[in-house]
Amino acid sequence: MRPLTLDEFRGQQKIVGPGGPLRAMIDTGQVSSFIMWGPPGSGKTTLARLVAASADAAFVAFSAVTEGVARVREIIAEARTRRRATGRGTILFCDEIHRFNKAQQDAFLPVVEAGDIVLIGATTENPSFEVVRPLLSRAPVVVLDPLSPEDLAQILADALSDSDRGLGTTGISASADVISRIAEAADGDARRALGILERAAGLAGEGTTLTLALIENAIQRRFAVYDKSGDQHYDHISALHKSVRGGDPDGALYWLGRMLDAGEDPLYIARRLVRMASEDIGLADPHAVGVAMACRDAYRFLGSPEGELALAQATVYLAGAPKSNRLYKGWGRALSRARETPAEAVPLHLRNAPTRLMKDLGHGEGYLYDPDQPGGVSRQHYLPEAMTGERFYDPGDTGWEAELRRRLAEWARRRE
């Protein structure tokens, strides 16, 4: 059921609709190099073929998974020969281009620059990290989105009615509810949607109406679209972190479940929860980091799946805790200042004096032991002399930090 014309193509209207970059190429036949970035089943290969069909050029499909640079060199040599002999160009479609390393991708640069080939790349990975910058400067990125349920429903309807490439001759039909269920289960992937339909049709037989029960049998297990080192990994932990920061335990639990179900390392999540406790909650709730650490230890003790409940407990606690990033910001300011002033001397009264020589040199002289002072606070200062009065940590008025703010203000008043 691969579309043969743009009129048959469903979805991706921002790039194939009026004014879209690929629509302009197809309408004019003037094709230049570009790289398509999108999830599986979003139409990358189909669009490459449709773009190529609009141009008076040879089309060569190539997979970076199964073929290497030697094959690329053969294609380039053939393209140069074709161009000299007939004047026709060559469009090279490189699927999974991110599978090539930097040196392999560099092989495309001179021939794209010289116009020997037009390169259409396809990748499911972020080109910012997986495609070399010189190639990106010559082949702009076109982003494809997961197909919407409406797009998938139309693709499924086309497949049921098409007598040449679909199920039109089988007499199989499906209600709108059945079509919607398949579209929902496909998660934006046209190949998956058509695969479910094909399996259901095989189970049902010709001349039947597909039922929801039959579709559930054909759907089988749904696996998460996730990778533990790429964009999905970072997008999911970002969603979890921002849900906790935003005080939404429901969103936080959902993203935690998505990550664990996809096979993410639970201890990685535990480490991130500890970081959230310090970065986003800080001293607004001093117990938060202890709860996160305890739940990490509970997971280590119990393992999966029992220990995952401890991670959920920490997640909800952090989401519901009062938030303050004053500690995080104060630490950043102090660290930056420390790096700017590495030569500032430690004030004499704060220096260690373990020997008589050091005492004779004035180390520790004049130091006041704060617990022995009235109210437990002396009037001495603790920064280098040139930095006296600078302030890095400014407590907020949320949670326990409000009490800390009051206390530090009183101590500052006593030191005046």
PETAHU-V399165 format. One record per helix or strand of 2 or more residues. SS is the DSSP state (H for helix, E for strand). FROM is the first residue (numbers start at 1). TO is the last residue. Records with the same first field share a line. If there is no record, write none. Layout:
# PETAHU-V399165
SS: FROM-TO / FROM-TO
This chain:
# PETAHU-V399165
H: 6-8 / 13-16 / 21-28 / 44-54 / 69-86 / 97-99 / 102-114 / 127-130 / 133-138 / 149-161 / 176-186 / 190-204 / 212-219 / 231-245 / 249-261 / 266-285 / 288-302 / 308-320 / 326-340 / 348-350 / 356-360 / 370-372 / 374-376 / 385-387 / 400-415
E: 34-37 / 57-63 / 89-95 / 118-123 / 140-143 / 173-174 / 209-210
